[in-house]
Amino acid sequence: MNNNMPTLRIAITIGKYVTSGIKSVIINYYKNIDRIKIQFIFCL
């Protein structure tokens, strides 16, 4: 992505039936992404 590209927004829906392992993977991705280029939107 160059500076002219808009920010990529990713909506993540986490329901009550999602296991802890999946939540951990999503949080690890969130901690390690470039937040200027990619935004996570969490829907709980």
C-alpha positions in Angstrom: 0.0 0.0 0.0 1.3 3.4 -0.8 0.3 6.7 1.0 -2.5 7.4 -1.5 -4.4 4.2 -0.7 -7.3 4.5 1.8 -7.1 2.6 5.1 -8.3 -1.0 4.9 -11.1 -1.6 7.5 -11.8 -5.1 8.7 -14.9 -5.8 10.8 -14.6 -8.6 13.2 -17.7 -10.1 14.9 -17.0 -12.1 18.0 -20.0 -14.0 19.4 -20.3 -15.9 22.7 -19.5 -19.2 21.0 -16.1 -18.3 19.8 -13.3 -20.1 21.6 -10.5 -18.4 23.5 -8.0 -19.7 20.9 -9.6 -17.8 18.1 -9.9 -14.6 20.2 -6.2 -14.9 21.0 -5.2 -15.2 17.4 -7.3 -12.1 16.5 -5.8 -10.1 19.3 -2.3 -11.2 18.3 -2.9 -10.0 14.7 -4.3 -6.7 16.0 -1.2 -6.1 18.2 1.2 -6.7 15.2 -0.5 -4.9 12.3 0.4 -1.5 10.9 -2.6 0.5 12.3 -2.1 3.3 9.9 -2.8 0.9 6.9 -5.3 -1.5 8.5 -8.1 -0.8 11.1 -9.9 -3.6 12.9 -13.5 -2.8 13.9 -14.7 -5.1 16.7 -18.4 -6.0 17.0 -19.0 -7.9 20.2 
